[in-house]
Amino acid sequence: MPSTSAPAPSSVGPSSGSDQPPFGDEHRDLRETIRRWCELELRPHVDEWEDAREFPRELYERAGELGFLGLKYPIEFGGQGGDYLHDAVWAEALPACGSGGVAAGLGAHTGIATPPIFKFGTEAQKERFLRPAIKGEKVCALGITEPGAGSDVASIRTFAKKIDGGYLVNGSKMFITNGVRADYLVCAVKTNQEGGHQGLSFLILEREMAGYEVAGKLEKMGWHASDTAELSFADVEVPDENLLGEENKGFYLIMANFQWERLLMSLGAVGAIDLAIAQTLAYAKERQAFGRAIGSFQTIRHKFAEMETTLYAARSMTYDALRRFHGGEDATAEVTRAKLFSQRAAVDVIDECLQIHGGYGYMREYGLERALRDARLGPIGGGTDEVMKEILGRRLGL
Ligand SMILES: Cc1cc2nc3c(=O)[nH]c(=O)nc-3n(C[C@H](O)[C@H](O)[C@H](O)COP(=O)(O)OP(=O)(O)OC[C@H]3O[C@@H](n4cnc5c(N)ncnc54)[C@H](O)[C@@H]3O)c2cc1C
């Protein structure tokens, strides 16, 4: 009997397209575990967290308890002893929670804030900052962007003046994911006013340091369940032992981190596209119009053919970049292409999925309006589309 009302919002999970190199059986098991966690413990609550403009802090501890915050870190620091591929599975599976904000809050902690501590930190810094972060007891954020410096990283103004035993930091940071409740901020500062990007360094700032202030929690188009902050620093005294890596070598750290951040964003976009298509396919097979399932109209069928092709292209580019990155190659071009392609693809495909849902797509219950708002950050964050095109265009000698 043809149904007269709309099919209920689908709980269909993403396809199994991610079962291909570089991933194997152990990755499939991990992916299933993360998806099940999303389905059982996150998805039922995300509406509430979106309204509250943050998810509970305890979620970091829960994710830590399940081992998700330390997948790629050594067992000696409380990690799972895996590698970048395990973290890649986490990034692609997490969109199944149905909230870009939750994925961003957990993802910024694991994907951009703790990696520099692991890669460039001393044993003592890893013990002090990484271990509690892996447990989820402490929340981390990465602070690069400033009110006057986003794409143009070299124009960062926050200055760390050398004083006896440490630094005196003055300045501000903008759009910092997890910034409101982060215990530690891995923060880019200038240590040499003359040096352009040669004068950049990284300091770990701690929220209880005098002069460190959350200047504002920012209201956003999407990512509602994540907190995004403006931070200000007035004469914050930071001890020498909180210098991460070498002084004036911070630009290298930023660039190294960017490759992984862009790969993670590409994986997240692939996960989000996959999920949106799977849900919309289930809907199109059920929803009736003019006496037939809407999926049987040729126009709609062709939309799916195009969206599937886009998903395949985004996934192939991303996995190729991931294989190269994981293999130790310089994968800058591949990562940049994957980021450029996948972020815009996510916006376009999710918009098409919303269209296929008709008026129901515009309703909150079906999750697509949120997915579209969340996806819109992709072409901006972690390096804009225009910056990606600059990187690729310049490589051609232009
Ligand atoms: C929700 C959210 C979360 C974020 N989280 C973090 C975080 O955790 N940590 C952090 O450090 N940052 C974070 N960011 C900042 C983000 O990385 C920056 O917004 C982004 O890098 C762009 O910088 P901008 O906003 O200053 O834009 P601008 O650099 O001012 O760019 C404005 C426009 O000019 C274009 N443009 C700039 N330079 C060029 C050029 N050379 N050629 C052509 N066009 C150009 C840009 O593409 C863009 O369209 C976040 C941002 C948002 C919105």
The ligand as a Gaussian input file, in Angstrom:
#p B3LYP/6-31G(d) Opt

LIG

0 1
 C       33.803000      27.199000      13.087000
 C       35.257000      27.487000      12.911000
 C       36.191000      26.764000      13.645000
 C       37.559000      27.057000      13.536000
 N       38.456000      26.402000      14.346000
 C       39.757000      26.841000      14.381000
 C       40.683000      26.314000      15.359000
 O       40.343000      25.420000      16.151000
 N       41.920000      26.835000      15.392000
 C       42.350000      27.816000      14.539000
 O       43.501000      28.237000      14.630000
 N       41.505000      28.307000      13.590000
 C       40.222000      27.865000      13.505000
 N       39.345000      28.382000      12.559000
 C       39.834000      29.415000      11.661000
 C       39.907000      28.991000      10.192000
 O       40.978000      28.120000       9.984000
 C       40.000000      30.302000       9.389000
 O       38.707000      30.910000       9.436000
 C       40.432000      30.102000       7.971000
 O       41.776000      29.676000       7.914000
 C       40.282000      31.390000       7.124000
 O       40.860000      32.497000       7.751000
 P       39.995000      33.846000       7.928000
 O       38.682000      33.463000       8.493000
 O       40.821000      34.810000       8.691000
 O       39.767000      34.376000       6.454000
 P       40.748000      35.315000       5.612000
 O       42.112000      34.738000       5.623000
 O       40.580000      36.715000       6.058000
 O       40.115000      35.151000       4.166000
 C       38.964000      35.865000       3.730000
 C       38.710000      35.507000       2.261000
 O       39.846000      35.922000       1.482000
 C       40.352000      34.817000       0.759000
 N       41.820000      34.895000       0.650000
 C       42.721000      35.075000       1.627000
 N       43.965000      35.033000       1.124000
 C       43.839000      34.814000      -0.194000
 C       44.774000      34.675000      -1.270000
 N       46.093000      34.699000      -1.069000
 N       44.269000      34.480000      -2.518000
 C       42.942000      34.401000      -2.737000
 N       42.020000      34.540000      -1.768000
 C       42.461000      34.737000      -0.514000
 C       39.938000      33.600000       1.577000
 O       39.934000      32.435000       0.767000
 C       38.555000      34.001000       2.050000
 O       37.609000      33.755000       1.054000
 C       37.993000      28.065000      12.629000
 C       37.045000      28.759000      11.860000
 C       35.706000      28.498000      12.011000
 C       34.732000      29.309000      11.212000

